[in-house]
């Protein structure tokens, strides 16, 4: 086999990254990083988490568990603060000329918190946890292209795919793909919480809190600055904000945007706003009437006032969306696609195409979906009424929203953190039959393009395919995506940090590793 070697951005170089190259490409972390120091107990309140949360990596579905996973576990690769893919448990990788076979060399000397060395067998078992017909993992669609997973010696894992995938190292950064200890007889030990990350999980009380202590034997000495950490599930926005103001916690996410300016008047608090891939949606189940008719779906898309939502729900901390999940900062964002605007007359035209003058639907929403989700639904209700669309807003309970409402009710408010590359986002949420395809939408042309674009190494051709996929989603899909929301979180002036990542909330949800007490 001919293995590809070379620079970062040419055809060949895109397929190979080494620890040396990654280190050279990393952005400086700024003056704040000059004097990180160890010590102290950090308390963070998260506006996510529920009693149904589990330590099974295939079932993680909210920011609370994502943060836990990055603190406790390691993956083969990670997304760095500058958005590049970097080595983590793999120290290097390389691919065949067609990007259908990838070889990852495992870093030596890494151990789990239990003291067990991290081996190639652990990697294989951990990836296999998400594969196969019996797997219920949300990561199933993104690992489905793996046809064969083998090892070579004691340090190399070989992935053979069903076709080329130029983004495969990015795929392995997915928070679900944590490396856990393999069990004798097959499977992984996820119940113990044994990981190889910067922090040891000492207590996990689903929907309430988690306790962590620094891993003194971690293979890196430039992460994990706090002695201990406590994360709290505080879904109620007022309670979360009060905890920050009173000094009970040092950081919160999902800041109440309408009071962010007032909160920032407190000189001990900093409001951080980071533009990224996070987007808020109203998901229509296309297999349930009236959403089976694309004319109805289009009518609903033109009946929402996107600018009003950005102004009144995001308070300017974001931008309008165009009913597809690719953000303006991503490589293949379709800048040529006509932006949908609020147009009641056009909505009425689509209703007539569906053979009706009006339609009534129920929209389920909860602030567990995102801050202001219920208010957004009420604003949508008002704008849609002018178009002959009657929306009955159903306020749902916060606890259990993701297990009992999302993907159970036919029209729901949803938040998505986005994904670093287009293929990963499409495969997770829009691939036909994917566990998290919350619109239950299937499109033959979309599926065909997804496979072709994944393997295409010609950047211009790849761009053309991703542009078409965004067009298909925007005009045929079941997701209304009215706005992209900045990640807005708050920290006290006691927190030190470097350059913030934008791939997830709160520094890519790697704040456990990266922050310290200033």
C-alpha positions, 0 to 999 in steps of 0.5 A: 500500500502507498501511504500518503505523506505531505503538507497540510492543505494539498490533496495529499497533506489533507490525509496525514497529520502528525504530532509535530505538524499539529503542534506547529499549526496550533494557535498561541493561547495568548497572554492569559496562558502564560501563568496557569497554575494548579490548585483549587476546587471548581464548581460549574452549573450547567443548564443541561442534564437529566435523571435519565443520563447514563455513562454509556458513551453511545447515549450521551446527548447533552452538554453536561455529559459532553463536558463529563466525557471530555474531562474523564475520557480520551479519544484518538483525536481532538479538535484544537482551539483553532478548529484543527484536528489534533492527536490525542491518544493517537500520536500520528495517522496516515491514509491510503491514496484514496482515503479508504484505509487509515492507520493510527499509531497509538501513544505509548505510556497512557493508562486508565485511571484504574492503572490499566494501560490503554491498548489497541484492544481497548480502542477496537472494543470502544469503537465497536461499541457503536457499530453493528445492528444491535448497537443503540449508539447515537454515533452509529451513523458516523462509524457505519462506514467502517468495514473492518477494524484490525490491529498491527503490533501493539501500537497500530489500529487500522480502519478500512472504510467502505469508501474514501473519507477525507475527514475521518480523523475529524470523525474520531473526535466525536464525543461519543467515541471515548476510549474505555477499557475492553472487557474480557469476552467482548464489549467495554466497561463503561459503567465504572466510569474508568477513563484516561482523561485529565480527571477521575470521576469520583461520583455521578448522580444523574440529573443532579451533580458529578464530582471529579479529582485531578488525574495525577498520572495523566500523560499530559502536563499542560492540562488539568489545573484544578485539584477537584471539580464539581458540576451541577445540573441547574436547568432553571435559568434564574437559579443558575444565574443566582448561583454565579452572582452569589459566588456559589459557582465559578461558571455557568452556560446558557446565559439568560441573554436578555439579562446578559448586559445587566449581569456584565455590570458586575465587575467580578463576572465576564460574559463570553460570546463565541460564534460557532456551529450551534443552531436552534431548530423546530423539528417536524416529523415528516412521517406524521401529518401534516408534515408529510407534505413538503408544501406544508413544511415550506409554508411553515418555513416562510411563516417564521420571522427569523430576524425577530428571533435573533433580535428578541431571543438571541438579543443579537448574540447570533445570526439567522439560519436558512434551514440547514445546519452548516454555519457561515464559518464552515468550509463548505457553507453555501453562500449562494443559497437564497436566504429565506425571509418571513413571507406570509404571502409565500407561506399562503401560496404553499398552503394552497399548493397543499390544497388547504387554506389553513393548517393547525399544528402543536409545537412542543417546547421547553427551556431545556431545549435552549434558553427562550425556546418557549418564548421563541415558539410563542413568537413563531405562533404570532408570525405564523397566524398571519399566514393562516397557520395556527400553532398551539404552543405546548410548554413541556417539563424541563426534566425528561424533555430529551427522553420523553418529548424530543423525537416522540412528539411530531413538532419540537424545539431542539438545539444542536451544537453542530459538528466540525465537518459537514459530513459528520453533521449530516450523518448524525442528524439527516442520514436516513435511519440515523438514531438522531434523525429527529425529523425522520426524513429520508432523501435518495439524492441526499444519501447519494451525495453524502457518500460521494462527497465524503470520498471526494478529494477534489475540493471544488467538486466536494464543495459543489456537492455540499452546496447541493445538499444544503439546498435539498435540506433547506427546501425539502427537509423537515427541520426549520432552522431559524437561527444560529446562536453564539455560545454565551457563557459566564465566568467569574474573574477568578478563572484563567483561560486561553483562546476559546474553542468554538466547536462546542459551548464553553471552550469546546466543552474542554474547560475541565482540561483547559481552565485554571484559577487565575 
